[in-house]
Amino acid sequence: MRAFRSEWIKLSRRTMLAGFGGAMVGFAALITVLMFLNAGGTSVGPGGGRTASFASAETLSLADGSVISITHVATFLGIIALALFASNLAGEFARGTIRMLFVTEPRRIKVLTGKLAALASFTAAWVAVGLGVSVGLGVLLSSGAGVDTTAWWTADGFSAMAGTYLSVAGSVIVFGLIGAALAVLTRSAAIAISAGAAYFMLVEPLVGSFWEALGEWGPSAVSSALVEGGTAIIGYSTAVVMVAVYGLVGLVASAVVLSRRDVNS
């Protein structure tokens, strides 16, 4: 708990709140606005052509219409979480503060657990804020988009909000755990963030297009399946298990490397 509380002191700084928290809420708000403004079925693209909208007004009027926006931005939130975890862990090595932490608390796994728990709770809190902002903007923009939000406030609607929050938060935290593992392995925030972002945004989508196993069972694919509530290939329960496995792999990798690595500076 001491490691957890000390980490929250850092996370409560204005730069952290505005940087990482603001980015999460900003992405959620941006996608929500775009989705409701283009809910008419088609929209004008940058070149003047017609492009498909994110979702129709009829789809947004369903019980789970309030959470469609946040599911579209889940991958971006995951990349932000990856950057948060990676910059935090790698920054301890870069500044030499990791050695001071281990002098104060020699049990390295306890320090790592406290730090990751604080980062995970910080991330989960901002996902909740992002979801709340997204739903609020949806309500404000619904009348102009021809969206009926009555079904949002039913039992099914609240269930969709709660289930989507848990799925998105779990998916985003796993991105962060993978970023933490990369940071501990490389000791460089730049390398960890660029490698992690490149994998999730380029490598897995491109390589997965011809390597079927990676395209269907890679961490990005199973995270998307979790957020979407399951797909034709990966059921929801399978996605939950696979995301948990990837998160555990990242956690174990961080713990093993950190516990065995010499810290001289």
URJOCOR-V594789 format. One line per field, one symbol per residue. ss: DSSP state (~ for helix, > for strand, _ for the rest). psi: psi as a letter, one per 20 degrees, with the letter a starting at -180 (. if undefined). A space follows every 50 residues. Layout:
ss=???
psi=???
//
This chain:
ss=_~~~~~~~~~~__~~~~~~~~~~~~~~~~~~~~~~~~____>>>_____> >>____~~~~____~~~~~~~~_~~~~~~~~~~~~~~~~~~~~~~_~~~~ ~~~~___~~~~~~~~~~~~~~~~~~~~~~~~~~~~~~~~~~~~~~____~ ~~~_~~~~~~~~~~~~~~~~~~~~~~~~~~~~~~~~__~~~~~~~~~~~~ ~~~~~~~~___~~~~~~_~~~~~~~~~________~~~~~~~~~~~~~~~ ~~~~~~~~~~_____
psi=hghgghhhgghiqhhgghfgghgghggggghgghghhkiigrrprhjirp qqrgqrhggiirhjhhjhghhhjggghghggghggghgghhhghijihgh ghggnhnhhgggggghgghghgghghhggggggggghgghigghikpojg ihkrghghggggghggggggghhhgghghgghghghjpggggggggghgh hggggghihinggghhjrhgghgghghikqahgorghhhgggghghghgg ggggggghhippoi.
//
